[in-house]
Amino acid sequence: MYVLGFCLTVTYLARAHFVSCAPSDTNLSRAQPRSTNPANLTHLLTSIPSDFNIERHFELPNPYLPEACFVNIIAALRDAASGDFAGRMPIANYRTTRFLQPLIKIDSPNHADIQRKYLVWGLFLTAYHLRVHHEFHLSFFSLRWKGEEVGIVGVGGLRFAGGVTNSLHTKTPSSNNDFQISRAYFGTKVIRKGSVFMTIASALMEAAPSPLHTRIQSTWINFMQNEQCAFVITPSEVARTAAGPFFRNEDLIDVLTKATDYFAQDNVYRQMEMNVSVAGVVIAQAVFLHRSNPAFLELAGVNGTEHESEVA
């Protein structure tokens, strides 16, 4: 298959390698990213500083579908990743037309705008906590910087102050006209839903610090330790030329957003390839791989016997 041949030609790849941790019941320690980043690669990676953590508080044992929690968190995360990483964004409430609950609620201690970087880190760690502990019910997470509360993420319940965003949308102000994304599933191996969505969430967190118009000119890979899924995207030769059309960070965010929608809409959790084109010209190819795929093993530098998470 073309996808496997394409991936196996890649020999130097950076990776986001998240160490699995076992946080306490009331405090979620950071998942420490480690990466290798050869100089010839564009790899958008941010670490979660040790001064940042989240604390969980529960209100009611109201259960939600795991995929609903992930998709709605990603809807908030894609907005947080689509602006000035050092800037602020208004408090808001997020859900999708596919999953009206749980509402993902973003607030700050004084209901003022919240720093985007805190929200990016906090939303990722919220999703990470839900997955690790399999606690997909109504809860609130306090985002803390050096012990001080700097934001709040609510999962479920009534909305906080601020407006409601009702969709998972690709709305970055792309400079590429006629931007199109197509997908095709392949193989028979099923990838756990949680693994797919956490891979997307961690990739969005990596993309967030870079300006939207940053060009991506080399292979970009994301995977998490103990997960079944890897995400790889490679710009085409055309996108690497001076004339373009280019493949930019805003396009990467849109690919990840669209992948979330495709997986949830199709309810198919198998390996998937995506072609990204502008006016019929392919500018990038992406693939979600299962860890048993030989291409994944080569890209990730792991062996097939490495422990896999058993959660959703």
NUNU-905178 format. One line per field, with one value per residue: residue number from 1; residue in one letter; x, y, z of N, C-alpha, C, O in turn. Coordinates in steps of 0.1 Angstrom, whole numbers, plus 5000, padded with zeros to 4 digits. Last residue first. Layout:
<rs>
k NUM  ...
r a  ...
n.u X  ...
n.v Y  ...
n.w Z  ...
ca.u X  ...
ca.v Y  ...
ca.w Z  ...
c.u X  ...
c.v Y  ...
c.w Z  ...
o.u X  ...
o.v Y  ...
o.w Z  ...
</rs>
This chain:
<rs>
k 312  311  310  309  308  307  306  305  304  303  302  301  300  299  298  297  296  295  294  293  292  291  290  289  288  287  286  285  284  283  282  281  280  279  278  277  276  275  274  273  272  271  270  269  268  267  266  265  264  263  262  261  260  259  258  257  256  255  254  253  252  251  250  249  248  247  246  245  244  243  242  241  240  239  238  237  236  235  234  233  232  231  230  229  228  227  226  225  224  223  222  221  220  219  218  217  216  215  214  213  212  211  210  209  208  207  206  205  204  203  202  201  200  199  198  197  196  195  194  193  192  191  190  189  188  187  186  185  184  183  182  181  180  179  178  177  176  175  174  173  172  171  170  169  168  167  166  165  164  163  162  161  160  159  158  157  156  155  154  153  152  151  150  149  148  147  146  145  144  143  142  141  140  139  138  137  136  135  134  133  132  131  130  129  128  127  126  125  124  123  122  121  120  119  118  117  116  115  114  113  112  111  110  109  108  107  106  105  104  103  102  101  100  99  98  97  96  95  94  93  92  91  90  89  88  87  86  85  84  83  82  81  80  79  78  77  76  75  74  73  72  71  70  69  68  67  66  65  64  63  62  61  60  59  58  57  56  55  54  53  52  51  50  49  48  47  46  45  44  43  42  41  40  39  38  37  36  35  34  33  32  31  30  29  28  27  26  25  24  23  22  21  20  19  18  17  16  15  14  13  12  11  10  9  8  7  6  5  4  3  2  1
r a  v  e  s  e  h  e  t  g  n  v  g  a  l  e  l  f  a  p  n  s  r  h  l  f  v  a  q  a  i  v  v  g  a  v  s  v  n  m  e  m  q  r  y  v  n  d  q  a  f  y  d  t  a  k  t  l  v  d  i  l  d  e  n  r  f  f  p  g  a  a  t  r  a  v  e  s  p  t  i  v  f  a  c  q  e  n  q  m  f  n  i  w  t  s  q  i  r  t  h  l  p  s  p  a  a  e  m  l  a  s  a  i  t  m  f  v  s  g  k  r  i  v  k  t  g  f  y  a  r  s  i  q  f  d  n  n  s  s  p  t  k  t  h  l  s  n  t  v  g  g  a  f  r  l  g  g  v  g  v  i  g  v  e  e  g  k  w  r  l  s  f  f  s  l  h  f  e  h  h  v  r  l  h  y  a  t  l  f  l  g  w  v  l  y  k  r  q  i  d  a  h  n  p  s  d  i  k  i  l  p  q  l  f  r  t  t  r  y  n  a  i  p  m  r  g  a  f  d  g  s  a  a  d  r  l  a  a  i  i  n  v  f  c  a  e  p  l  y  p  n  p  l  e  f  h  r  e  i  n  f  d  s  p  i  s  t  l  l  h  t  l  n  a  p  n  t  s  r  p  q  a  r  s  l  n  t  d  s  p  a  c  s  v  f  h  a  r  a  l  y  t  v  t  l  c  f  g  l  v  y  m
n.u 4901  4931  4954  4984  5009  5044  5061  5063  5072  5094  5102  5105  5086  5090  5089  5064  5048  5054  5042  5016  5010  5000  4984  4985  4973  4988  4988  5004  5001  4992  4980  4958  4931  4932  4951  4948  4958  4946  4951  4944  4941  4932  4901  4874  4845  4825  4823  4824  4848  4867  4861  4867  4895  4903  4898  4918  4941  4938  4939  4966  4978  4971  4985  5011  5010  5022  5018  5017  5051  5075  5095  5085  5070  5048  5058  5063  5041  5047  5034  5026  5014  5005  4998  4984  4983  5004  5028  5037  5023  5034  5038  5058  5065  5088  5089  5078  5054  5054  5032  5008  5003  5032  5034  5022  5004  5014  5012  4985  4978  4990  4974  4950  4956  4961  4936  4921  4933  4930  4902  4896  4921  4919  4918  4930  4927  4934  4922  4902  4908  4898  4907  4903  4911  4908  4904  4933  4952  4953  4928  4920  4904  4882  4867  4849  4826  4802  4791  4801  4785  4800  4800  4798  4791  4763  4759  4776  4810  4838  4856  4886  4899  4929  4948  4956  4990  5011  5023  4992  4965  4931  4909  4882  4852  4828  4808  4829  4848  4874  4898  4923  4933  4912  4911  4938  4939  4920  4935  4958  4947  4937  4961  4976  4957  4955  4980  4982  4962  4949  4916  4896  4878  4866  4884  4894  4879  4868  4851  4836  4820  4792  4792  4765  4762  4779  4775  4779  4798  4808  4821  4822  4847  4868  4890  4926  4959  4993  5011  5000  4975  4956  4947  4945  4919  4905  4913  4902  4875  4875  4886  4864  4846  4860  4861  4834  4825  4840  4828  4797  4793  4776  4778  4784  4791  4817  4852  4882  4918  4942  4972  5001  5033  5059  5070  5055  5053  5070  5061  5071  5072  5098  5114  5147  5174  5182  5161  5150  5133  5116  5092  5068  5053  5023  5021  4997  4968  4954  4936  4946  4978  4990  5012  5022  5041  5057  5056  5073  5072  5100  5115  5132  5146  5135  5109  5100  5077  5057  5053  5046  5022  5006  5004  5008
n.v 5033  5014  5000  5008  4984  4978  4963  4946  4958  4985  5018  5039  5051  5042  5014  5011  5021  5002  4979  4983  4984  5010  5024  5058  5082  5105  5129  5150  5181  5193  5186  5206  5215  5237  5220  5192  5164  5132  5107  5075  5055  5026  5029  5034  5050  5069  5090  5111  5107  5108  5134  5151  5146  5155  5182  5189  5182  5200  5225  5224  5225  5250  5266  5260  5252  5246  5266  5261  5276  5288  5275  5242  5226  5219  5201  5179  5180  5173  5147  5135  5111  5098  5066  5047  5034  5043  5042  5075  5090  5109  5126  5142  5156  5164  5199  5224  5246  5281  5299  5311  5308  5304  5278  5266  5245  5220  5205  5204  5189  5164  5158  5154  5132  5113  5112  5100  5074  5064  5063  5043  5020  5008  4976  4965  4964  4988  5022  5050  5082  5116  5151  5185  5216  5250  5272  5292  5297  5311  5307  5314  5285  5268  5240  5231  5218  5240  5260  5279  5303  5330  5336  5317  5282  5259  5229  5198  5192  5201  5231  5246  5277  5295  5299  5297  5291  5274  5280  5278  5256  5251  5228  5212  5194  5171  5144  5118  5097  5085  5070  5078  5084  5101  5123  5132  5140  5161  5178  5183  5198  5220  5231  5238  5257  5275  5286  5298  5318  5332  5345  5374  5370  5358  5355  5329  5318  5291  5270  5239  5218  5198  5164  5172  5172  5161  5172  5199  5203  5229  5252  5285  5309  5338  5349  5347  5361  5352  5334  5323  5337  5308  5282  5267  5273  5258  5232  5230  5228  5204  5187  5185  5171  5147  5137  5134  5116  5093  5086  5099  5105  5104  5121  5124  5159  5172  5171  5185  5184  5206  5208  5228  5243  5242  5226  5232  5211  5219  5218  5216  5209  5206  5202  5188  5189  5185  5163  5160  5141  5148  5144  5159  5147  5155  5169  5156  5164  5157  5139  5113  5115  5100  5083  5086  5080  5105  5110  5122  5132  5130  5133  5112  5099  5084  5074  5054  5044  5060  5051  5025  5029  5041  5023  4988
n.w 5277  5288  5286  5268  5262  5263  5235  5215  5191  5199  5185  5167  5152  5126  5129  5139  5118  5098  5108  5131  5158  5162  5134  5122  5102  5079  5053  5029  5012  4989  4957  4940  4940  4956  4977  5000  5017  5024  5049  5061  5091  5109  5126  5137  5128  5129  5113  5132  5145  5124  5113  5135  5137  5112  5114  5133  5118  5097  5111  5119  5094  5086  5104  5095  5060  5029  4999  4963  4962  4954  4967  4979  4994  4981  4962  4978  5007  5042  5061  5093  5115  5146  5161  5188  5212  5239  5253  5244  5215  5186  5156  5132  5101  5075  5065  5064  5072  5080  5100  5104  5132  5152  5177  5200  5189  5182  5206  5209  5187  5195  5217  5204  5188  5208  5220  5200  5197  5223  5226  5207  5196  5163  5148  5117  5090  5064  5061  5050  5037  5031  5022  5023  5007  4999  4983  4993  5021  5044  5068  5096  5108  5111  5112  5142  5159  5175  5192  5219  5238  5259  5295  5325  5320  5317  5337  5329  5316  5329  5331  5340  5348  5359  5378  5411  5420  5419  5395  5382  5375  5369  5382  5368  5376  5362  5352  5337  5331  5341  5336  5342  5316  5305  5322  5320  5293  5293  5311  5296  5275  5290  5300  5278  5268  5289  5292  5267  5267  5297  5296  5306  5337  5359  5379  5373  5342  5321  5299  5296  5275  5280  5270  5248  5222  5196  5171  5175  5205  5228  5252  5263  5275  5279  5253  5255  5251  5241  5234  5212  5193  5180  5181  5204  5212  5193  5199  5224  5220  5205  5224  5241  5224  5220  5247  5254  5234  5240  5265  5274  5310  5342  5370  5399  5405  5411  5418  5408  5402  5392  5372  5368  5362  5367  5347  5315  5290  5259  5225  5192  5160  5139  5110  5108  5110  5136  5154  5184  5207  5238  5263  5285  5313  5324  5358  5381  5395  5425  5438  5435  5417  5386  5372  5338  5309  5290  5256  5231  5199  5177  5145  5123  5096  5076  5056  5041  5053  5044  5017  5021  5034  5014  4993  5000
ca.u 4893  4919  4941  4974  4999  5031  5060  5060  5058  5091  5098  5117  5086  5090  5101  5075  5048  5057  5057  5020  5014  5013  4983  4989  4971  4984  4989  4997  5005  5003  4983  4972  4935  4928  4946  4951  4955  4953  4944  4953  4935  4942  4911  4887  4855  4826  4823  4813  4836  4866  4859  4853  4886  4904  4890  4903  4938  4939  4927  4955  4980  4966  4971  5007  5013  5015  5025  5011  5039  5062  5093  5091  5084  5046  5053  5074  5045  5044  5046  5022  5025  5001  5008  4982  4983  4992  5017  5041  5025  5028  5034  5053  5061  5079  5095  5085  5059  5055  5045  5014  4995  5023  5039  5031  4999  5013  5025  4993  4974  4995  4988  4951  4952  4972  4948  4918  4932  4943  4910  4891  4912  4927  4910  4933  4917  4938  4928  4906  4905  4904  4900  4909  4903  4915  4901  4920  4951  4956  4938  4920  4916  4879  4880  4850  4840  4807  4784  4805  4786  4791  4806  4797  4796  4774  4754  4768  4796  4834  4845  4879  4891  4918  4948  4946  4979  5002  5030  5005  4973  4944  4915  4896  4859  4839  4808  4816  4841  4864  4885  4915  4940  4916  4899  4933  4948  4918  4921  4959  4954  4928  4951  4981  4962  4943  4974  4991  4960  4961  4925  4903  4885  4859  4876  4890  4891  4866  4864  4834  4833  4797  4793  4770  4758  4778  4775  4766  4797  4802  4823  4817  4837  4862  4878  4913  4947  4982  5014  5002  4988  4959  4946  4957  4930  4904  4917  4917  4880  4869  4894  4876  4843  4857  4873  4843  4819  4843  4842  4804  4793  4785  4770  4788  4782  4804  4840  4872  4904  4936  4957  4994  5019  5052  5068  5064  5044  5069  5062  5069  5066  5090  5105  5132  5168  5182  5172  5146  5146  5116  5106  5072  5065  5029  5022  5010  4973  4963  4933  4932  4970  4987  5000  5023  5029  5059  5050  5073  5067  5087  5114  5120  5150  5145  5113  5111  5090  5061  5056  5058  5033  5009  5012  5000
ca.v 5035  5022  4992  5012  4993  4978  4974  4940  4954  4972  5009  5033  5054  5056  5021  5006  5027  5016  4980  4985  4971  5007  5015  5044  5077  5091  5126  5137  5173  5200  5180  5203  5202  5239  5234  5198  5178  5140  5120  5084  5065  5034  5021  5037  5040  5059  5077  5110  5107  5096  5122  5150  5144  5141  5174  5191  5176  5186  5221  5225  5213  5239  5267  5255  5260  5239  5262  5266  5270  5292  5289  5251  5229  5228  5214  5186  5175  5182  5151  5143  5115  5107  5076  5055  5025  5045  5034  5062  5090  5097  5127  5130  5159  5154  5185  5219  5233  5270  5292  5312  5301  5312  5284  5277  5257  5230  5208  5211  5202  5171  5161  5164  5144  5116  5117  5114  5083  5066  5072  5057  5025  5016  4987  4967  4958  4978  5010  5041  5068  5106  5138  5174  5204  5240  5259  5291  5288  5319  5301  5323  5293  5282  5244  5237  5215  5231  5247  5275  5289  5324  5335  5329  5293  5267  5242  5207  5189  5190  5223  5238  5266  5291  5308  5294  5301  5272  5282  5282  5263  5252  5241  5212  5207  5174  5159  5124  5105  5092  5065  5074  5076  5088  5115  5127  5130  5149  5173  5175  5185  5211  5226  5228  5246  5267  5279  5287  5307  5330  5335  5365  5377  5358  5367  5332  5322  5303  5277  5253  5221  5211  5174  5171  5184  5158  5158  5194  5201  5216  5245  5272  5304  5326  5351  5345  5357  5361  5342  5314  5340  5322  5290  5266  5277  5273  5238  5230  5239  5216  5190  5191  5185  5155  5139  5142  5129  5100  5090  5090  5109  5098  5121  5113  5148  5177  5165  5185  5179  5199  5209  5215  5242  5251  5220  5235  5216  5212  5226  5209  5220  5198  5211  5187  5191  5199  5165  5169  5142  5146  5143  5155  5153  5145  5170  5161  5157  5165  5153  5116  5113  5111  5079  5089  5077  5095  5114  5109  5136  5125  5138  5118  5108  5078  5084  5061  5037  5062  5066  5028  5022  5048  5035  5000
ca.w 5265  5290  5284  5278  5257  5270  5245  5228  5192  5195  5196  5173  5166  5129  5124  5147  5131  5096  5108  5118  5152  5167  5145  5121  5115  5082  5067  5032  5023  4996  4970  4942  4933  4941  4975  4987  5019  5014  5045  5054  5081  5103  5120  5144  5123  5140  5107  5123  5153  5133  5105  5130  5148  5115  5105  5136  5131  5094  5104  5129  5103  5079  5104  5108  5071  5040  5011  4976  4969  4948  4970  4969  4999  4993  4958  4972  4994  5031  5053  5082  5107  5136  5158  5176  5200  5231  5258  5250  5230  5193  5170  5138  5114  5081  5066  5052  5076  5070  5099  5091  5122  5145  5164  5201  5195  5172  5200  5220  5188  5184  5220  5214  5182  5198  5228  5204  5186  5218  5234  5205  5206  5173  5154  5131  5098  5074  5055  5060  5034  5039  5020  5030  5007  5008  4978  4988  5010  5032  5059  5085  5108  5108  5106  5129  5157  5164  5190  5205  5235  5248  5281  5318  5328  5311  5331  5337  5319  5320  5335  5329  5352  5349  5366  5401  5419  5430  5407  5378  5385  5363  5385  5370  5373  5370  5355  5343  5322  5349  5331  5353  5325  5299  5320  5332  5297  5285  5314  5309  5273  5282  5309  5287  5259  5285  5303  5270  5259  5288  5301  5295  5327  5346  5379  5387  5350  5329  5302  5301  5281  5277  5280  5262  5229  5211  5173  5171  5191  5225  5239  5265  5266  5285  5261  5248  5259  5244  5246  5223  5199  5182  5169  5196  5220  5193  5186  5223  5228  5200  5212  5246  5228  5208  5239  5262  5235  5228  5264  5265  5296  5331  5358  5391  5404  5416  5413  5417  5399  5403  5373  5370  5358  5375  5360  5326  5300  5272  5238  5205  5169  5149  5117  5109  5097  5131  5145  5173  5200  5223  5259  5272  5309  5316  5343  5378  5383  5418  5438  5432  5429  5396  5380  5352  5316  5300  5269  5238  5213  5183  5159  5127  5107  5085  5065  5035  5056  5057  5020  5014  5041  5027  4991  5000
c.u 4900  4913  4929  4961  4989  5022  5046  5058  5054  5077  5096  5113  5098  5092  5102  5088  5060  5058  5062  5036  5019  5019  4997  4987  4975  4983  4984  4999  4998  5008  4994  4975  4949  4933  4944  4945  4958  4948  4953  4945  4945  4936  4922  4897  4868  4835  4822  4812  4824  4853  4858  4851  4871  4895  4891  4895  4923  4935  4927  4942  4969  4967  4964  4991  5007  5020  5016  5018  5029  5050  5080  5088  5091  5060  5052  5070  5057  5048  5041  5034  5020  5014  5002  4994  4985  4994  5004  5028  5028  5031  5029  5049  5054  5077  5085  5091  5065  5060  5045  5028  5001  5015  5028  5035  5010  5010  5025  5007  4982  4991  4995  4966  4954  4968  4959  4930  4930  4943  4924  4900  4909  4917  4919  4925  4918  4926  4932  4913  4910  4900  4906  4901  4911  4906  4908  4917  4936  4955  4940  4930  4915  4892  4878  4864  4843  4822  4789  4799  4790  4793  4797  4804  4793  4778  4766  4764  4789  4819  4841  4869  4885  4911  4937  4946  4969  4990  5021  5012  4987  4953  4929  4901  4874  4845  4819  4819  4828  4857  4873  4901  4932  4923  4903  4921  4943  4926  4918  4945  4954  4934  4941  4970  4967  4947  4963  4986  4969  4959  4937  4914  4890  4865  4868  4881  4886  4879  4861  4848  4834  4810  4797  4782  4762  4775  4773  4764  4783  4802  4815  4817  4832  4850  4874  4902  4935  4970  5003  5005  4990  4972  4948  4958  4944  4916  4915  4921  4895  4874  4888  4885  4855  4854  4870  4855  4828  4837  4845  4819  4800  4783  4778  4779  4787  4794  4827  4859  4895  4922  4953  4979  5013  5037  5060  5060  5053  5059  5062  5070  5063  5085  5096  5126  5153  5175  5171  5158  5142  5131  5106  5087  5069  5041  5027  5011  4987  4969  4942  4929  4955  4978  4997  5011  5032  5046  5051  5068  5065  5084  5101  5121  5138  5149  5123  5116  5102  5075  5062  5063  5046  5021  5016  5009
c.v 5041  5026  5001  5004  4996  4988  4975  4951  4949  4968  4995  5025  5048  5059  5036  5012  5023  5024  4994  4986  4972  4993  5011  5037  5062  5089  5111  5133  5160  5192  5188  5198  5198  5226  5235  5212  5185  5154  5127  5096  5073  5043  5031  5027  5044  5047  5066  5096  5105  5095  5109  5138  5142  5137  5160  5183  5177  5178  5206  5221  5213  5226  5255  5256  5254  5246  5254  5259  5264  5287  5294  5266  5239  5232  5224  5200  5183  5177  5161  5148  5123  5112  5085  5064  5034  5037  5036  5055  5076  5098  5113  5132  5147  5157  5177  5205  5227  5257  5281  5306  5301  5305  5292  5284  5269  5244  5219  5214  5210  5186  5168  5168  5156  5130  5121  5120  5098  5075  5075  5066  5040  5021  4995  4978  4961  4974  5001  5028  5059  5092  5127  5161  5193  5228  5248  5276  5287  5310  5310  5318  5301  5291  5259  5240  5219  5229  5238  5261  5287  5309  5328  5328  5306  5278  5250  5219  5199  5187  5213  5229  5259  5279  5305  5304  5297  5282  5283  5287  5266  5261  5241  5226  5205  5188  5162  5138  5110  5102  5072  5069  5070  5079  5101  5118  5123  5137  5161  5170  5177  5198  5216  5222  5235  5255  5270  5279  5295  5318  5334  5357  5368  5367  5369  5345  5327  5306  5289  5258  5236  5213  5188  5161  5184  5171  5154  5179  5197  5215  5232  5265  5290  5322  5338  5346  5355  5355  5352  5322  5332  5325  5305  5275  5277  5279  5253  5235  5241  5229  5203  5195  5192  5170  5149  5146  5139  5114  5098  5095  5099  5104  5116  5111  5136  5165  5171  5180  5180  5196  5201  5218  5228  5251  5229  5229  5219  5219  5217  5219  5213  5208  5203  5199  5189  5200  5179  5172  5150  5146  5142  5154  5149  5151  5157  5161  5163  5157  5162  5131  5116  5107  5089  5085  5080  5093  5102  5112  5124  5131  5131  5122  5116  5086  5078  5071  5044  5056  5067  5042  5025  5042  5041  5012
c.w 5253  5276  5286  5275  5268  5263  5250  5238  5205  5198  5190  5185  5173  5144  5127  5142  5139  5109  5105  5117  5138  5162  5149  5135  5115  5097  5068  5046  5024  5008  4977  4956  4934  4934  4959  4986  5006  5016  5035  5050  5075  5092  5115  5139  5130  5135  5117  5117  5144  5140  5114  5122  5144  5127  5108  5127  5135  5107  5101  5123  5113  5087  5097  5109  5084  5053  5020  4988  4959  4955  4965  4973  4990  4998  4970  4967  4989  5018  5042  5075  5096  5129  5146  5174  5187  5218  5251  5255  5234  5208  5175  5152  5120  5096  5074  5053  5064  5076  5089  5089  5108  5134  5158  5188  5196  5177  5190  5214  5198  5183  5208  5217  5192  5191  5218  5212  5190  5206  5229  5213  5205  5183  5164  5136  5113  5082  5067  5053  5045  5033  5029  5027  5015  5010  4986  4983  5006  5019  5047  5074  5096  5109  5102  5125  5143  5166  5179  5203  5221  5247  5272  5304  5320  5321  5326  5330  5327  5324  5325  5335  5340  5355  5356  5390  5408  5429  5419  5391  5380  5372  5378  5372  5376  5366  5365  5347  5327  5340  5339  5349  5336  5309  5314  5330  5310  5290  5306  5314  5285  5279  5302  5295  5268  5276  5298  5282  5263  5280  5292  5302  5316  5335  5366  5387  5363  5336  5310  5305  5284  5283  5274  5261  5243  5218  5187  5172  5188  5210  5239  5252  5270  5276  5267  5258  5250  5252  5249  5236  5212  5188  5171  5184  5213  5201  5185  5209  5225  5207  5205  5234  5234  5213  5228  5254  5243  5228  5252  5264  5287  5318  5347  5379  5396  5416  5419  5411  5410  5400  5385  5371  5362  5372  5370  5339  5312  5281  5249  5216  5182  5160  5126  5115  5097  5118  5139  5164  5187  5218  5244  5270  5295  5309  5337  5363  5379  5407  5430  5431  5426  5407  5390  5359  5331  5308  5279  5253  5221  5196  5164  5142  5111  5096  5075  5045  5050  5059  5034  5017  5034  5034  5005  5000
o.u 4894  4918  4918  4957  4986  5026  5036  5055  5042  5070  5095  5121  5102  5099  5112  5097  5067  5067  5072  5041  5025  5031  5006  4987  4968  4992  4977  5010  4986  5018  5005  4972  4953  4938  4954  4937  4969  4936  4965  4933  4954  4927  4920  4901  4873  4831  4818  4801  4814  4847  4849  4841  4864  4889  4881  4885  4917  4927  4916  4934  4964  4958  4954  4985  5000  5031  5003  5023  5033  5040  5075  5080  5101  5060  5056  5077  5061  5058  5032  5044  5010  5023  4994  5000  4987  5005  4993  5020  5023  5040  5021  5056  5044  5087  5075  5098  5058  5070  5036  5034  4999  5021  5017  5040  5006  5013  5034  5012  4985  4998  5003  4969  4959  4977  4967  4932  4938  4952  4929  4904  4917  4906  4926  4925  4909  4915  4933  4910  4922  4890  4917  4889  4923  4895  4912  4926  4928  4957  4931  4940  4911  4890  4873  4873  4840  4829  4782  4802  4783  4802  4787  4813  4785  4771  4777  4765  4795  4817  4841  4871  4881  4915  4935  4944  4973  4980  5022  5008  4994  4949  4937  4898  4878  4842  4820  4830  4817  4859  4864  4893  4933  4919  4897  4920  4943  4921  4913  4944  4951  4928  4937  4970  4964  4942  4961  4987  4965  4956  4935  4920  4889  4858  4864  4872  4874  4889  4853  4856  4833  4812  4805  4782  4762  4783  4766  4753  4776  4805  4814  4813  4838  4844  4876  4903  4935  4972  5004  5002  4983  4981  4942  4968  4952  4922  4923  4931  4900  4877  4896  4891  4856  4858  4878  4859  4830  4842  4852  4821  4809  4771  4787  4772  4794  4788  4828  4856  4898  4915  4959  4975  5020  5029  5054  5049  5059  5057  5054  5080  5053  5093  5088  5131  5147  5170  5159  5165  5132  5140  5097  5095  5072  5039  5034  5004  4987  4974  4940  4919  4952  4971  5002  5000  5042  5040  5047  5076  5057  5093  5092  5126  5133  5154  5119  5127  5113  5083  5072  5075  5056  5029  5027  5019
o.v 5043  5022  4996  5001  4987  4999  4973  4948  4947  4975  4993  5024  5053  5069  5041  5016  5032  5032  4998  4994  4963  4991  5009  5043  5055  5093  5106  5134  5159  5195  5189  5205  5187  5227  5233  5216  5184  5157  5128  5094  5078  5038  5043  5018  5055  5035  5055  5090  5097  5085  5101  5131  5133  5127  5152  5177  5168  5169  5200  5213  5202  5217  5250  5247  5244  5246  5254  5248  5261  5294  5304  5269  5244  5242  5236  5209  5193  5169  5158  5152  5120  5117  5080  5069  5028  5034  5031  5062  5066  5105  5107  5139  5142  5161  5182  5201  5224  5258  5273  5307  5291  5295  5289  5296  5280  5254  5227  5225  5222  5195  5176  5180  5167  5138  5130  5132  5106  5084  5086  5077  5048  5026  4988  4989  4959  4980  5005  5025  5061  5091  5129  5162  5192  5230  5238  5269  5283  5315  5315  5325  5297  5303  5262  5242  5212  5236  5229  5252  5292  5303  5322  5319  5306  5282  5249  5219  5209  5180  5216  5221  5266  5273  5313  5316  5293  5280  5291  5297  5257  5272  5232  5235  5198  5193  5156  5144  5106  5114  5065  5064  5058  5067  5091  5107  5111  5126  5151  5160  5165  5187  5206  5210  5223  5245  5259  5267  5284  5307  5335  5361  5356  5371  5380  5345  5329  5299  5298  5252  5244  5210  5188  5152  5195  5179  5144  5174  5192  5224  5224  5270  5285  5330  5327  5344  5359  5345  5359  5318  5334  5315  5313  5275  5286  5289  5260  5243  5252  5239  5211  5206  5204  5179  5159  5158  5151  5124  5108  5107  5091  5107  5123  5101  5139  5163  5175  5183  5177  5205  5191  5230  5218  5257  5224  5226  5210  5231  5207  5227  5206  5214  5195  5205  5188  5211  5184  5182  5147  5152  5136  5162  5138  5159  5149  5155  5175  5146  5174  5134  5121  5097  5088  5083  5076  5102  5091  5116  5115  5136  5128  5115  5125  5081  5068  5077  5040  5061  5074  5045  5028  5049  5046  5013
o.w 5243  5266  5285  5264  5276  5259  5243  5250  5208  5206  5178  5195  5184  5147  5131  5150  5145  5111  5110  5125  5133  5162  5140  5145  5108  5104  5060  5052  5019  5014  4971  4966  4930  4922  4952  4994  5001  5017  5036  5047  5081  5085  5116  5146  5127  5138  5113  5116  5147  5141  5112  5123  5148  5127  5106  5132  5140  5107  5102  5129  5116  5086  5101  5115  5084  5056  5020  4987  4948  4955  4970  4982  4993  5006  4968  4969  4994  5017  5034  5081  5089  5135  5138  5184  5176  5214  5255  5261  5229  5212  5168  5159  5114  5103  5080  5044  5054  5084  5089  5079  5101  5128  5158  5189  5192  5171  5189  5217  5196  5179  5209  5218  5188  5189  5221  5211  5186  5204  5230  5208  5201  5180  5172  5131  5120  5081  5078  5042  5049  5026  5033  5029  5014  5014  4980  4980  5013  5008  5041  5072  5085  5109  5091  5133  5134  5172  5174  5210  5212  5253  5275  5302  5311  5330  5332  5317  5332  5334  5313  5344  5330  5364  5346  5393  5398  5437  5428  5397  5374  5375  5381  5364  5385  5356  5376  5346  5323  5341  5343  5357  5340  5310  5318  5336  5312  5290  5312  5320  5285  5280  5308  5297  5267  5277  5303  5282  5262  5286  5279  5312  5317  5326  5363  5395  5365  5335  5306  5312  5275  5295  5265  5254  5250  5221  5190  5174  5196  5203  5249  5242  5280  5269  5261  5270  5239  5259  5259  5247  5221  5189  5164  5177  5215  5197  5178  5208  5224  5200  5200  5235  5233  5207  5226  5253  5239  5221  5252  5263  5292  5314  5342  5377  5386  5427  5430  5400  5422  5394  5389  5371  5359  5380  5379  5342  5318  5281  5249  5217  5184  5167  5122  5124  5086  5114  5136  5166  5181  5225  5238  5276  5292  5301  5344  5355  5375  5408  5428  5424  5415  5406  5402  5353  5337  5312  5276  5261  5217  5203  5156  5150  5105  5106  5082  5043  5053  5067  5035  5019  5041  5039  5007  5006
</rs>
